[in-house]
Amino acid sequence: MPIIVNLDVMLAKRKVRSNELARAIGITESNLSLLKSGKVKGIRFSTLSAICRYLDCKPGDILDFVEGDEADEVDQV
């Protein structure tokens, strides 16, 4: 998939644990884990907004787009 989720990177930069973020924004730790791994088909704007507000970042800090062959390489990792 050409959309890459870098939530784990932002969590590390902000020194925030996944369970802390999940509690703060009102989602389950398992749903946050699925989001971090990129195994979701979508994310609500309200959830993305809550994540960005809590981590003091922008959506582009969490989500990235990779085109063409690069996307295939990322999927195989």
N, C-alpha and C positions, 0 to 999 in steps of 0.2 A: 504494500500500500504506500502511496506517495506521501501520506501525512505521517510525520514522525512526532511522537510525544516525548518531550524532554522534561517531564514533570519531576522525575527522579533527580535530574541535574539541578533544577531550581530548588528542590527540597534540600539538597546537600549544600547549595550556596547559602541558603537562608538558615541552615542548621535546624531544620524543622523535621520532626519525625512524622511518618505517614499517619500513625494513629492520632497524633495531635491535630493534623490538618483535617482528617476525616471527622473528628469530633467537632472541630471549630466550624466546619461548613455544613455539617448535618448529613453526611453520607456514610455508608458502611465502609469499614476498612477493606472488605473484599471488593466492593465496587471501585474504590480508589486504587486498589492493586490492579484490577483489570484495566483501568484507565492508564496507569503508569506503564503497563506492559504493551499498550496499544491494541489490546484485544477487544475494543469496543467499536461499534459502528457509528457512534455519535456521542455528543455531549451537549447538554442543555446550556444555553447561554447564561442562565442564572447560576449554574454550577461553575462554569468557567469564570464568571464574574466574581463569585465568592472565593475561588482559588486565587485569582489575581489580587483581589482586595487583601486577603490574608497574607499572601507572600509578597505583596507590594511589587508586583510585576505586571507585564502586559501579556496578552495572549500570544504574541510572537515570541516571547521568552519561553513559552511552554510548548507551542506547536510550531512545526517546521514543515516545509514542503520540499520534496525531492522529486525531480523529474526523471523520466526515462529509465535508462539502465541502472542509474544510481538507486532508484526505488527497488529494483529487483535484488540488488546486492544487499540492501538493508533488510529486506524481507527474509533473506536466507540466514541472517545472523541470529 
